[in-house]
């Protein structure tokens, strides 16, 4: 089952092998069409019928509104009248000046869950090679949902080329992302100012990655860290270690993971971190690859990776 409704990409084929391939540096209008983001979210009053369907009265419910697609007329969600809609085209427009003057380049964009969620991901042009072979590139992800499941979220992200692992890069005072709740108006220029589209965030992240490459990890320390990070919550009880996840990650860091034999990774804190991110991005149980990627970007998978980053960097300091 695919969550992806439509998608376009430039460069390498994305995680599920679907989507419309584009040449690099296409105009924004081409991206909108090929990513299936050239429609609007429309609004209508919520109405309901009382009594018999033949002679019943039609009533309005003014506190809520129905959101639907302008192209197919399919319903997307019922939300409060205070809900501020962000249009699919706005997500791509966010990148127009960044691609024109800041060296950014769109790489993927698309629509999930029949139009309820949409995103775009762009290369920032920033990159580093750790210990001569382990390349990591910088990206900026912008996503939103119209069904209340996701605030409009701008997130710097790194992608490790050897295994396509993704990891959020903290913005400002340790924040993982800039989030605009749907009760507020989305102001793209303000979000860009909050992100601080500069090299400073990336430079700090590079220094932390290099420090992790230099920090050796013995098997006992690795096991202890994994058992702290890979847990699941139990109501009214202490978290329980996810033994299945621990075993999977242990196998990845001991040689089974892509890039695990590189000098940057072998028996280092960087290798431990990447064992966890590879597990979350590529191996964690999910109904489909799309569900796993959705969780790795926005859901429980993203939270596991954030916890891993915090634990491993604190331990390695």
N, C-alpha and C positions, 0 to 999 in steps of 0.2 A: 504494500500500500504506500503510495507516494503522497507526501504532504505538499510537494511542489506542484503548483498549478501551472505556472509558466516561469521561464528563466532564460536569461542570456548570459554569456560569458565570453571573455577574451583571454587568450592564453590556454593554459592546461585545462583539460576536461574536468569538471567539478566532481564532487564525491560520488554522485549516483549515476554519472555518465549521461544525464539528460540535459536538455537545454539547447538554445540556438547559439551557435558559435559565431562570434563577430571578429572582424579584423580589429586590430588595436586602434585606439584613439578615434572612435566613431563619435559623431555628433550626439548630443543628448537626446534629440528627437528619435534617432535610430534606436538608442538604448530603451527609451520608453516603449516603443512599438515591439521590439524583439523580446523584451523582458515581460511583456504583457502588463505594462503599467500605464497604458494610455487610456484610462477610464477614470471616472470620478465616483466618489462615494456620495450618493444622494440621501436626503432625509425625508421622512414622511411621518405624519401623525399616527400614533398607535390607536387602532379602532378595534372594537369587539362587538359581537352580536349577542343580544339577549333574547331569550324566547326561542321559538321555532325558527329554523333556518329559512323557512318560506316567508314568515310574517314577522320575524324578530326585528327589534329596533337596533340601529347602529349607534354605538356610543363611542365617545373619545376618551382617551386616558392621557391628559395633557402633561403629566409629569415625565413621560418617556417618549422616545422617538424611535422609529425603525430606520436603520441604515441599510441601503441596498446599492447594488452595482448599477451604474448608468448604462452599461452595455448589455448585460444579460437580464437585468431587473431582479436578480436573485438576492434574497435577504442575507444580510451579513450579521446583524446583531440588533438587539433592543437595548438601548442605553438611556441614561438620564438626559434630559434636555440640556443639562449643563455640560455634557460631554463635548469636548472640542475635537473635531475631526481633523486628522492630518491626511492629506490626499497622497495616493501613490506617486504622482508626479513630483510632489514636494520633496520626497525622499531623494529622488535623482537630482532635482534642481539644487539641492544642498551642495552638490559636488561641482556645479557648473563653473564657478570661479576658481575652485580649488584645482580642477583639471586644466583650466585655462592659464592660470598664473602661478600656482604653487607646486607644480610638478606631480600632482596626484594623477592616477590613472585607474579608471573603473575596471574592475576585474569580474565581478559577478553582480547580478541584480535579479530580483524576481519576486514572485507572489506565492505565499503559502496558504494552506487551509482555505481554498476557494476564494481568496481575496481578503481574508480576515487579518492576515499579517503580510508585511512586505519589507524588503531590505535591499540595501546596496552595499557593496564592499569595494574599497579602492586601495590600491597600493599607494603609499605615501612617498615612495622614492627612497626611503631610509632602509639601510641594510647593514649587516655586520657578518663577518665570517669568524667564527670562534675556533681558535687553534688551527687556522689555515684551511679547514675543510667543512666546518659545520655552519652552514649559511642560514641566517634568520632575517626575514623581511618584515618591514612595518606596514600595517594596514589601518584603515579607519572604517569601522562598521557603523551604519546607521539603520535602525529598524524601528517599526512601530506596529501596533495592532489596533483594529477598530472594535474589537469585542471585549476590551477591558483586560486582556491577559498580559499586556505588555505596554508600559509607558514608552513614549518615544525616547529611544536610547542611542546615544552616540558613544562609541567605545573604541579606543585604540587597541589594536590586537596585533600580536606577532604570529607569524607562521614559519615554522621550522621546515625548510625545504625538503630535507631528506625523508621526512615522514608525514608532512602536511599537518603536524600538530599545531593547534591554536592555543594562545594564552593571552588573557587580558593584560593590558598594561595600565597601571594605576595612573590616574590623573589627579593633580592637586595633592591634597592631604590624604593620600592613600585611597582615594575613591576609585573604584574600578570603572565607572562610567558616569556620563552626564545623563540624567533622566528627567524628562519633562512629563509630569502626569497630565492626563487628558482633561483635567479640570482647568488647566492653564493653556494659554495660547502658545503654540510652537513658534518660537522666534529663532530662525536659523542663524542669524548673525550673532545673537546673544550666545547661542550654544557654541559657535566657533570661538568666541572670545573666552568662554569658560574652558574650552578644550585647550586654548592657547596653541594654535596650529604652529608650533615651533619645534625646534630640534631638542629643546630642553628635556621634555618628557622621555623621548627616545634615548637621549644620551645617558640619562640616569638609569634607564632599563638596561642598556648595554653594559654599564659598569656592574650592575647586579648579576647579569648573566655571566660575565667574565669571572666574577668572584665565585659563583657556583661551580664553574669549571675547575677552579683552583682548589676547591674544598673536597678532600677525599672523604669517602663514606665507607665504613666497614660494614659487613653484613648485619651485625647486631644493631647498629645504629639505624640502618636502612629498615630493618624489620620493625623497630620501635616507632619510627616515623610513619611507616605505612599503617600500622595499627592505630595510630592517633588520627590519621587523616581519613582512612577508608572505613567509615562507620555509617550506620543508619540509625535514625531516631526511633525510639520506642516510647509510646505515651507513658508519662509518669515514671520513667525509669532512665537509668544512665544509657547513653548510646551503646549499641552493640557493634563489635568489629565485624565487618563484611569479609568473612574468610575467603569467599570466592574471589572477591576483588583483590585482596592481598596476594593470593596465590597467582592470579593473572599478572599483576604488576611485577611481582618478584620474578616471574619467568621472563618478562619483557626486559627488565633491567639487567638480568643475568645473561643476556645474549640474544633473546628472542625478539627484541624490539628493533625497529628500523633505526639505524644510527647508533645503536647501543654499544657498538664496538669502536666507535670513533674515540680518539683520545680525549675529546671534550666531555664524553659521557661515561667512559668506562670507570666504574667505582668512584664517581663524583656526585656531588649534590645536583648538578645539572642533569646527569643521567637519571637520577632518581626522580626528579621533577618530570622529565620527559617520559619516563615509564608510566607515570600517572596520567599525563595529558594524552599519551597514545592510547591508553586503556579507555579513557573517557571519550575520546574523539572517534575511535575506530573499533573498540571491542566490547564496550559496556552493553549489557543486555538492553534491547530496545525492539519495538515492533517492526522497525525498518531503519535503513540508513538515514532517511529524512528525520524520523523521530529522534534518532541519536544525535544528529547534527543540531536539530532544534534545541534539544536539552543541553548540548555542549556549548551553544552560544548564549542561550537565554534562561535555561532552567536548572535542574539539579546538577547536571554535568558541569555547568559554568561555576556553580557554587563549590563543587568538589575541587575544581582547578584553582579557584581563588583561595580556598583553604590550604591547598597544597603549596601554593606560592608563599603564603604567609608563614606556614609552618617551616618550610624548607629554608627560606631566606632568614627567618629568625634563628633557626638552628645553626645555620652556616655563618652567622654574623660573628 
